[in-house]
C-alpha cells in the first residue's frame, strides 16, 4: 500500500516539475519573441541511442547516456534552422527524470545552449506539451522519430502519437533518417500510420 502511494507521489511530482519547466518555457518564449518553437526528441533523433541499449560495456545508465554519439546531420540541421533563425529549441524526451542533469549536460557538451529541456514518462505524454492552448499562437515544428524496439530488431512506432502530429509541422522517422544520412532508413519495417 505504501509503495503504491509513493509511486503515485513520484509520478505527480514529476508532472509538477514538468509543469514548472513548461512555465519556464512560456516565460522564455515571451522574453525572446520567438516565431517558431522546435520540439525535438533526443533518443534516436539527435543521438544514436538504440545500439547502446543492450551494450554491456557501460558500468551504469549514467555512463551510457553521457557517452551517446550524436547524429551530426541533425546537429547541423538544428543549428541552421533554430540557432541561426532565432527560433526556440525545446528538447522533449521520454526519459526518467533522474537523468535530467546528465541529459542537460550531454546537450551542453554537444554544443547546444539556449534551450529548454522537458522529460516525460512516455511518448504518449509529449502531445500535451506541444498542443496545449498556451502555445496555439506559435508555429511549431516537431522532430521526433517516435519509434521504439530497435534493439530487438523489430522496429515499432507510436502510431497514436503520430496521428496527433500528422496535422502539425512534423518531421518523422524517415525525414530524420534523411537528415542524418542514416542507412537505417529502409522501409522494410512497420510503416507509421
N, C-alpha and C positions, 0 to 999 in steps of 0.2 A: 504493500500500500504506500509506504513512504517513498519507495523508488519511483512509482508511477507519478506521485506528486512532484518529486524532484525533477523528473523528466519533463513534465508539463511546465514547471517553472523555468527550466533551462530553455525550452523552446520559446516560451513567452519572452524571456529575457533577450534571446537572440532577435526575436521580432522587434522588440522595443529598441534594441541597439540599431537595427536596420532603419527603423523609423527616424531615429536621431540622425543617422548618416544621410538619410533621404532629405531631412530638413536642412542639413548642412549643404547638400547638393542644391536645393532650391535657393538658398542664400547665395551660394557660389554663382548660380546662373544669373540671379538678379544683379549681382555686382559686376559680372563680366559682360553683360549684354550679348549673350550667346545667341547665335542664329540657329545652329544645329547642335543636337546632342547625339553623340555617338555612344551607343551602349554596346560594349564589346565583351564577349566571353574570353576567358583565358585558356582553359584546357582544350587542346586540340583545335584551337582557333588561332591563338597567339603563341602558345607553347606546344611543343611536340610531346604531349603528356603520355599518351597511351603506351608507347613502347617501354616506359619506365615502370608501369604498374606492377607487373609480375617479376621485376628485376630484383634479385636478392643481393645485389651489390651495395645497397643502401642500408645504413645502420638504423635509420629512422625515417619516418614520413617527412619530418622537417628537412632532413638532408636531401631527400628525393625532390621535394618541392623547390628547395633552394637551388638545385643544380639542373632544373629543367632547361632543355635547349629551346631557344626562341626561333620562331619562323621569321627569317629575315624579310621575306616578301611582305608579310603582314605588318611588321615593324615599319618598313618603308612606306607602306600604304597609309598607315595611321599617321605617320609623320607628315606626309604630304597632305592628306585630307583634313586632319584635325589640327595639328600644331600650326602649320603654315596658314591655315584659313581661320584661325582663332575660334574654332568650334570647341565644344566641351567634350571631354573624354571621360566616360564613366565605365569602369570595369565592373561588370555584373557577372559573378561567377558562383556556381553551385559548389561550395567548399565548406567544410566545417569551420565555424567561426574561430576555433582555436588556432587556425592557420592564417588569421588575418594579418598579423605582423610579418610573418615570413613571406606572405603573398605581396604585401606592400613593399617590403624590402626588395623582393625579386623584381618588381616593376621598376623601382628606382634604379636598381643595379643594371637594368636593361635600357636605361636612358629615358624613361618616362617620368615626367613631372607635371604638375598642374592637372591632376586627375582626381576623380573620386573613385573609391572602391567600396562596393557593396557585395557581401557574401550572403547567399541564401542556402536553405537546406536542400533544395532540388530545383531542377529546371522549371518545374511547374509553378514556382513562386516568382519567377522572373517577370512575367507579363504584368503583375501588379505594379511594379515599379515603372514599367515602360508605358503602360496605357492609362495610368492614373489621370484623372481630370486636371490635376495640378500642372501637368506638362502638355496639355492639349494644344496650347498656342505655339509650341516649339516643333520645328521639324526634327524628326528623329531618324537615325539610321541604326539598325540593329545588325550586328555582325556576330553570328553565333552558329556554330556547326550543328548544335542540338542533336548530336549523335552520342552513342554510348556502346559499350560492349566490344570495342575494337580488340581488346586484349584476348578475347575468346574467339576471334576470327569470325564473328557473326555480327556485323555492323547493324545497329538498330537506330531508330530516330524517335524523338519525342514528337510524334505526329500531332497530338492535340495542341501543343505549343506552336508548332509550325503553322497550323491552321490559323491561329490568332495573329501570327506575324505576317501572313501572306498578303494582307491588305495594307501593310506598312512598308516602308522602305527597308526591306530585309535582304541581307546578303547571306545566303545559305551555304551549306556544306560544299556544294560543287563550285560556287563562286569563290569561296575561301580557298579551296584547293587550287584554283587557277591563280589567285593572288600569291599563294605560297609556292607556286610551281611544283606542287606535290604530286608524286606519281601515284599516290593513294586515291586518285580521282577516278577510279574505274567504277562504272555503273553496274557492276556485277552483283552489288548488294541490294538490299531492300531500298526502294526509292521512296523518299519522303513524299507525303501526300499534302 
